[in-house]
Amino acid sequence: MARTEINDQAEIINEAEPDVLVPDPKVRKEFGDVSEMTTHRWDRDPRMAALGWPPPTYIGARKYRFRKQLERFKQNLLRRTIEQRNRSAESA
């Protein structure tokens, strides 16, 4: 049986379905229109890697990311943000 999970937009991520490559310009727009330099730094940041920031896949000179990895990263980022907010609310 294929493994599924629900992302933060309540969409089901089905592990059995083929993954999609997302071009880096579209990835940058999804994260608030961040700059190319920002994603370059995120690629080298061990804290971002720990959260699941996907490594780039190169086709020629262009960079792509796998959609499922991006969705997992978003889930992890959301979880971390909620945990930090809950910790700060408890200490206040």
C-alpha positions in Angstrom: 0.0 0.0 0.0 1.3 3.4 -0.9 2.2 5.8 1.9 0.3 9.1 2.0 0.6 12.2 4.2 -1.4 15.4 4.4 0.4 18.7 3.9 -0.5 22.0 5.5 -2.9 22.9 2.7 -4.8 19.6 3.5 -3.7 18.1 0.2 -2.7 14.5 0.2 0.9 13.7 -0.8 0.9 10.3 -2.4 4.3 8.6 -2.3 3.3 6.3 -5.2 2.7 9.1 -7.6 5.6 10.3 -9.7 7.2 13.5 -8.4 7.3 16.8 -10.3 10.3 19.0 -10.8 9.7 22.7 -9.9 12.0 25.3 -11.4 13.8 27.5 -8.9 12.2 30.7 -10.0 8.8 29.2 -9.1 10.2 27.9 -5.8 11.5 31.4 -4.9 8.0 32.9 -5.6 6.4 30.2 -3.4 8.6 31.4 -0.5 7.7 35.1 -0.8 9.6 36.0 -3.9 13.0 35.5 -2.2 16.1 36.2 -4.2 18.3 33.7 -5.9 21.0 34.5 -3.3 18.6 33.5 -0.5 18.1 30.0 -2.0 21.8 29.8 -2.6 22.4 30.4 1.1 19.6 28.0 2.1 21.3 25.3 0.0 24.4 25.7 2.3 22.7 26.2 5.6 22.7 23.1 7.8 19.7 24.4 9.8 17.7 24.5 6.6 18.9 21.1 5.6 17.7 19.8 9.0 14.3 21.2 8.3 14.3 19.3 5.0 15.2 22.0 2.5 15.5 20.0 -0.7 18.9 20.0 -2.6 18.8 21.3 -6.1 18.6 19.0 -9.1 20.4 20.4 -12.1 19.3 20.0 -15.7 21.9 21.8 -17.8 22.5 25.1 -16.0 19.0 25.3 -14.5 18.0 24.4 -10.9 14.9 22.4 -10.0 13.5 21.0 -6.7 11.2 18.0 -6.2 7.7 19.0 -5.3 7.2 16.4 -2.6 10.4 17.5 -0.9 9.3 21.1 -1.0 5.9 20.2 0.6 7.6 18.2 3.3 9.9 21.2 4.0 6.8 23.5 4.3 5.2 21.0 6.7 8.4 21.0 8.8 8.7 24.8 8.8 5.1 25.1 9.8 5.5 22.6 12.7 8.6 24.4 13.9 6.9 27.8 13.8 3.9 26.4 15.8 6.2 24.8 18.4 8.1 28.1 18.8 4.9 30.1 19.2 3.6 27.6 21.8 6.8 27.8 23.7 6.8 31.6 23.8 3.2 31.6 24.8 3.9 29.2 27.7 6.8 31.3 29.0 4.8 34.6 28.8 
